[in-house]
């Protein structure tokens, strides 16, 4: 029975990818070869070849002869070829032979999947945690010289249970509680990054520690929470079709503007609990509305228009962060997100 289920699962996966490959829509003017430029993102490159960049996994051919075949660097050459009638994108990287002489090499950075600069300005270091985690986390007990706020390189006193090394922790501040607009369920607490800590040392008092602030983004306050760092690598993301089964909504935005545009970061009310993964691409659309006709005294239902495309870059249990990759119309809070076609 287990063997039958195993083979059925393999067949389903292969059928799914066969369907995706069959539905891949190449742009009419796609280049047969493309040289990766500094400043490119994976989304940019996918858009050079594909009408729907999230179909990237269907054409990407991993080259096992390259040390890390998933990473793409400036100067790499991508070529679109057909294998068994199916389009495939292959990577060619120049091999440099070194002679025994002194030379200076510039280490290239792999291209990110999405614009990293935008993330640093918004949610890159923040995270969403449960109410229980936020309330039970260690916290800042006192600042140096008993001031109300501290900045980088100042010493702080922390209270709570801390079992990891200092480089694993950072200070976060609870900003607001995220509520699902559909079910009214508490999805978690939005925690904004305050600072990293260093030189974590225990004191003579149980569960009281001293530490030094570093990499401060804002002033530290008494009561700021100590949490394990939220890590994010934009080079590890790959755009892909999502498999969530029910629509979600945009429930908050980092920009705090009325309208949301391209490269803005947003929060949606779907997370790993709903099988949301980093890299998932979702279509954003307006909510369905109705227009009342006072002459005939009846309502006309209007379906919501598609307004843009969003890619998840960090998924938590009940909510996720995403970036608006394309915005054809103004996007607003409570707009719907759903699987791509």
PAVEX-632718 format. One record per residue (C-alpha): x, y, z. Coordinates in nm, 3 decimals, always signed. Layout:
[[X, Y, Z]]
...
//
This chain:
[[+0.000, +0.000, +0.000]]
[[+0.281, +0.241, +0.095]]
[[+0.459, +0.161, -0.234]]
[[+0.142, +0.236, -0.431]]
[[+0.102, +0.569, -0.250]]
[[+0.470, +0.649, -0.313]]
[[+0.438, +0.585, -0.686]]
[[+0.110, +0.778, -0.697]]
[[+0.279, +1.077, -0.535]]
[[+0.568, +1.065, -0.785]]
[[+0.320, +1.042, -1.074]]
[[+0.124, +1.339, -0.941]]
[[+0.439, +1.551, -0.906]]
[[+0.558, +1.462, -1.256]]
[[+0.212, +1.533, -1.398]]
[[+0.207, +1.871, -1.222]]
[[+0.544, +1.973, -1.366]]
[[+0.445, +1.842, -1.710]]
[[+0.137, +2.065, -1.691]]
[[+0.346, +2.363, -1.582]]
[[+0.599, +2.308, -1.859]]
[[+0.322, +2.275, -2.115]]
[[+0.167, +2.602, -1.999]]
[[+0.494, +2.798, -1.994]]
[[+0.449, +3.107, -2.209]]
[[+0.773, +3.243, -2.351]]
[[+0.788, +3.604, -2.460]]
[[+0.784, +3.652, -2.837]]
[[+1.105, +3.854, -2.830]]
[[+1.299, +3.652, -2.573]]
[[+1.677, +3.647, -2.630]]
[[+1.847, +3.321, -2.713]]
[[+2.129, +3.424, -2.480]]
[[+2.143, +3.670, -2.194]]
[[+2.444, +3.791, -1.994]]
[[+2.362, +3.863, -1.630]]
[[+2.426, +4.225, -1.537]]
[[+2.516, +4.375, -1.202]]
[[+2.194, +4.502, -1.044]]
[[+1.978, +4.229, -1.200]]
[[+1.739, +4.028, -0.986]]
[[+1.612, +3.679, -1.055]]
[[+1.266, +3.825, -1.116]]
[[+1.415, +4.065, -1.375]]
[[+1.586, +3.779, -1.558]]
[[+1.277, +3.557, -1.550]]
[[+1.082, +3.849, -1.701]]
[[+1.328, +3.860, -1.992]]
[[+1.223, +3.511, -2.102]]
[[+0.879, +3.446, -1.953]]
[[+0.541, +3.617, -1.963]]
[[+0.488, +3.477, -1.613]]
[[+0.816, +3.493, -1.416]]
[[+0.686, +3.249, -1.153]]
[[+0.716, +2.969, -1.410]]
[[+1.094, +2.996, -1.367]]
[[+1.134, +2.648, -1.205]]
[[+0.982, +2.487, -1.514]]
[[+1.260, +2.609, -1.746]]
[[+1.558, +2.633, -1.509]]
[[+1.809, +2.356, -1.577]]
[[+2.044, +2.297, -1.284]]
[[+2.405, +2.259, -1.397]]
[[+2.571, +2.001, -1.172]]
[[+2.919, +2.103, -1.291]]
[[+2.888, +2.438, -1.112]]
[[+2.966, +2.460, -0.741]]
[[+2.630, +2.609, -0.644]]
[[+2.399, +2.570, -0.946]]
[[+2.116, +2.764, -0.781]]
[[+2.314, +3.088, -0.755]]
[[+2.355, +3.322, -1.051]]
[[+2.629, +3.585, -1.072]]
[[+2.694, +3.894, -1.286]]
[[+2.875, +3.783, -1.601]]
[[+2.703, +3.443, -1.618]]
[[+2.551, +3.357, -1.954]]
[[+2.201, +3.208, -1.976]]
[[+2.091, +3.032, -2.292]]
[[+1.743, +2.909, -2.383]]
[[+1.747, +2.573, -2.560]]
[[+1.488, +2.308, -2.635]]
[[+1.525, +1.955, -2.499]]
[[+1.268, +1.696, -2.608]]
[[+1.055, +1.985, -2.731]]
[[+1.055, +2.165, -2.398]]
[[+1.227, +2.499, -2.328]]
[[+1.515, +2.491, -2.080]]
[[+1.740, +2.764, -1.955]]
[[+2.103, +2.658, -1.903]]
[[+2.384, +2.840, -1.728]]
[[+2.735, +2.881, -1.865]]
[[+3.011, +3.016, -1.643]]
[[+3.359, +3.094, -1.766]]
[[+3.630, +2.874, -1.616]]
[[+3.936, +3.073, -1.511]]
[[+4.268, +2.886, -1.493]]
[[+4.501, +3.037, -1.235]]
[[+4.879, +3.041, -1.272]]
[[+5.099, +3.053, -0.957]]
[[+5.127, +3.432, -0.939]]
[[+5.003, +3.706, -0.709]]
[[+4.670, +3.860, -0.816]]
[[+4.376, +4.049, -0.668]]
[[+4.029, +3.904, -0.723]]
[[+3.697, +4.076, -0.664]]
[[+3.447, +3.833, -0.512]]
[[+3.115, +3.871, -0.693]]
[[+2.789, +3.860, -0.503]]
[[+2.513, +3.634, -0.635]]
[[+2.212, +3.820, -0.768]]
[[+1.910, +3.843, -0.532]]
[[+1.565, +3.723, -0.630]]
[[+1.404, +4.056, -0.543]]
[[+1.542, +4.405, -0.472]]
[[+1.721, +4.374, -0.137]]
[[+1.742, +4.750, -0.079]]
[[+1.365, +4.772, -0.053]]
[[+1.357, +4.498, +0.208]]
[[+1.617, +4.668, +0.426]]
[[+1.392, +4.972, +0.441]]
[[+1.095, +4.767, +0.552]]
[[+1.055, +4.417, +0.693]]
[[+1.390, +4.248, +0.634]]
[[+1.475, +4.218, +1.002]]
[[+1.128, +4.215, +1.153]]
[[+0.930, +3.905, +1.240]]
[[+0.586, +3.787, +1.346]]
[[+0.561, +3.581, +1.666]]
[[+0.277, +3.438, +1.872]]
[[+0.134, +3.632, +2.164]]
[[+0.276, +3.369, +2.400]]
[[+0.627, +3.404, +2.254]]
[[+0.615, +3.784, +2.276]]
[[+0.497, +3.782, +2.637]]
[[+0.739, +3.516, +2.761]]
[[+1.051, +3.647, +2.582]]
[[+1.344, +3.792, +2.777]]
[[+1.340, +4.170, +2.784]]
[[+1.553, +4.478, +2.843]]
[[+1.559, +4.540, +3.219]]
[[+1.778, +4.849, +3.240]]
[[+1.980, +5.075, +3.017]]
[[+2.323, +5.220, +3.086]]
[[+2.316, +5.520, +3.323]]
[[+1.945, +5.444, +3.374]]
[[+1.848, +5.647, +3.071]]
[[+1.512, +5.601, +2.902]]
[[+1.668, +5.511, +2.565]]
[[+2.005, +5.377, +2.449]]
[[+2.191, +5.368, +2.119]]
[[+2.468, +5.158, +1.963]]
[[+2.766, +5.041, +2.177]]
[[+2.580, +5.113, +2.504]]
[[+2.545, +4.841, +2.764]]
[[+2.207, +4.699, +2.863]]
[[+2.083, +4.461, +3.132]]
[[+1.850, +4.182, +3.021]]
[[+1.622, +3.957, +3.224]]
[[+1.485, +3.618, +3.118]]
[[+1.603, +3.275, +3.004]]
[[+1.876, +3.298, +2.740]]
[[+2.052, +2.980, +2.630]]
[[+2.209, +3.076, +2.294]]
[[+2.514, +3.282, +2.203]]
[[+2.481, +3.658, +2.175]]
[[+2.513, +3.652, +1.794]]
[[+2.191, +3.448, +1.779]]
[[+1.983, +3.716, +1.953]]
[[+1.850, +4.060, +1.870]]
[[+1.619, +4.312, +2.033]]
[[+1.268, +4.355, +1.892]]
[[+0.978, +4.583, +1.980]]
[[+0.612, +4.475, +1.966]]
[[+0.438, +4.718, +1.731]]
[[+0.086, +4.590, +1.683]]
[[-0.132, +4.280, +1.698]]
[[-0.223, +4.129, +1.361]]
[[-0.592, +4.033, +1.336]]
[[-0.740, +3.828, +1.054]]
[[-1.008, +4.049, +0.894]]
[[-1.204, +3.741, +0.788]]
[[-1.202, +3.522, +1.101]]
[[-1.094, +3.783, +1.360]]
[[-0.828, +3.535, +1.477]]
[[-0.513, +3.678, +1.634]]
[[-0.240, +3.591, +1.385]]
[[+0.056, +3.715, +1.588]]
[[+0.247, +4.017, +1.706]]
[[+0.443, +4.231, +1.460]]
[[+0.792, +4.271, +1.609]]
[[+1.018, +4.540, +1.463]]
[[+1.395, +4.503, +1.476]]
[[+1.568, +4.738, +1.724]]
[[+1.932, +4.624, +1.751]]
[[+2.162, +4.326, +1.762]]
[[+2.345, +4.244, +2.085]]
[[+2.698, +4.135, +2.157]]
[[+2.909, +4.027, +2.456]]
[[+2.620, +3.852, +2.632]]
[[+2.735, +3.763, +2.985]]
[[+2.557, +3.615, +3.285]]
[[+2.561, +3.809, +3.613]]
[[+2.556, +3.683, +3.971]]
[[+2.176, +3.709, +3.964]]
[[+1.985, +3.419, +3.803]]
[[+1.843, +3.502, +3.456]]
[[+1.996, +3.851, +3.452]]
[[+2.250, +3.923, +3.177]]
[[+2.458, +4.211, +3.051]]
[[+2.508, +4.281, +2.679]]
[[+2.634, +4.549, +2.443]]
[[+2.423, +4.696, +2.163]]
[[+2.532, +4.690, +1.799]]
[[+2.371, +4.742, +1.456]]
[[+2.102, +4.965, +1.602]]
[[+1.817, +5.072, +1.375]]
[[+1.634, +5.265, +1.647]]
[[+1.683, +5.359, +2.013]]
[[+1.658, +5.075, +2.263]]
[[+1.395, +5.107, +2.534]]
[[+1.326, +4.925, +2.860]]
[[+1.084, +4.643, +2.778]]
[[+1.218, +4.567, +2.430]]
[[+1.210, +4.189, +2.378]]
[[+1.503, +3.954, +2.320]]
[[+1.431, +3.704, +2.042]]
[[+1.631, +3.475, +1.821]]
[[+1.724, +3.667, +1.507]]
[[+1.502, +3.647, +1.205]]
[[+1.723, +3.552, +0.909]]
[[+1.651, +3.619, +0.545]]
[[+1.860, +3.562, +0.232]]
[[+1.716, +3.704, -0.088]]
[[+1.957, +3.492, -0.296]]
[[+1.788, +3.175, -0.164]]
[[+1.443, +3.266, -0.301]]
[[+1.305, +3.118, -0.622]]
[[+0.973, +3.242, -0.767]]
[[+0.722, +2.958, -0.784]]
[[+0.351, +2.896, -0.813]]
[[+0.174, +2.881, -0.479]]
[[-0.044, +2.588, -0.373]]
[[-0.264, +2.762, -0.113]]
[[-0.627, +2.662, -0.152]]
[[-0.810, +2.966, -0.014]]
[[-0.775, +3.336, -0.078]]
[[-0.596, +3.562, +0.164]]
[[-0.580, +3.937, +0.212]]
[[-0.323, +4.211, +0.254]]
[[-0.363, +4.309, +0.620]]
[[-0.081, +4.560, +0.673]]
[[+0.194, +4.743, +0.490]]
[[+0.532, +4.874, +0.591]]
[[+0.492, +5.202, +0.402]]
[[+0.178, +5.309, +0.593]]
[[+0.054, +5.476, +0.275]]
[[-0.302, +5.462, +0.149]]
[[-0.197, +5.301, -0.178]]
[[+0.063, +5.027, -0.219]]
[[+0.298, +5.020, -0.518]]
[[+0.573, +4.816, -0.679]]
[[+0.844, +4.690, -0.441]]
[[+0.641, +4.781, -0.131]]
[[+0.641, +4.519, +0.146]]
[[+0.311, +4.388, +0.277]]
[[+0.178, +4.136, +0.527]]
[[-0.086, +3.878, +0.430]]
[[-0.307, +3.667, +0.655]]
[[-0.173, +3.333, +0.531]]
[[+0.134, +3.146, +0.658]]
[[+0.301, +2.806, +0.677]]
[[-0.015, +2.671, +0.839]]
[[-0.182, +2.725, +0.501]]
[[+0.120, +2.582, +0.310]]
[[+0.257, +2.924, +0.217]]
[[+0.630, +2.913, +0.140]]
[[+0.897, +3.172, +0.067]]
[[+0.905, +3.223, -0.310]]
[[+0.531, +3.172, -0.361]]
[[+0.384, +3.411, -0.615]]
[[+0.027, +3.532, -0.566]]
[[-0.207, +3.742, -0.776]]
[[-0.340, +4.055, -0.605]]
[[-0.695, +4.164, -0.689]]
[[-0.954, +4.410, -0.569]]
[[-1.243, +4.290, -0.357]]
[[-1.567, +4.217, -0.539]]
[[-1.808, +4.509, -0.520]]
[[-2.164, +4.590, -0.615]]
[[-2.335, +4.890, -0.774]]
[[-2.691, +4.985, -0.685]]
[[-2.918, +5.094, -0.968]]
[[-3.172, +5.339, -0.821]]
[[-3.388, +5.325, -1.135]]
[[-3.447, +4.950, -1.140]]
[[-3.376, +4.921, -0.767]]
[[-3.135, +4.632, -0.790]]
[[-2.765, +4.564, -0.737]]
[[-2.510, +4.458, -0.994]]
[[-2.220, +4.243, -0.871]]
[[-1.877, +4.336, -1.004]]
[[-1.583, +4.097, -0.985]]
[[-1.261, +4.242, -0.846]]
[[-0.997, +4.337, -1.101]]
[[-0.645, +4.197, -1.084]]
[[-0.418, +4.474, -0.963]]
[[-0.072, +4.320, -0.936]]
[[+0.158, +4.033, -0.845]]
[[+0.314, +3.963, -0.505]]
[[+0.596, +3.729, -0.403]]
[[+0.628, +3.591, -0.049]]
[[+0.978, +3.637, +0.089]]
[[+0.930, +3.530, +0.451]]
[[+0.661, +3.297, +0.587]]
[[+0.560, +3.264, +0.952]]
[[+0.302, +3.030, +1.105]]
[[-0.014, +3.234, +1.043]]
[[+0.105, +3.529, +0.834]]
[[+0.370, +3.613, +0.576]]
[[+0.570, +3.903, +0.436]]
[[+0.558, +3.965, +0.064]]
[[+0.684, +4.216, -0.190]]
[[+0.469, +4.367, -0.463]]
[[+0.656, +4.273, -0.780]]
[[+0.413, +4.421, -1.030]]
[[+0.140, +4.680, -0.979]]
[[-0.090, +4.750, -1.274]]
[[-0.342, +4.942, -1.062]]
[[-0.325, +5.095, -0.714]]
[[-0.320, +4.823, -0.448]]
[[-0.491, +4.878, -0.111]]
[[-0.524, +4.714, +0.228]]
[[-0.769, +4.419, +0.231]]
[[-0.712, +4.348, -0.140]]
[[-0.726, +3.975, -0.206]]
[[-0.430, +3.747, -0.280]]
[[-0.474, +3.412, -0.450]]
[[-0.287, +3.150, -0.650]]
[[-0.159, +3.244, -0.994]]
[[-0.297, +3.100, -1.316]]
//
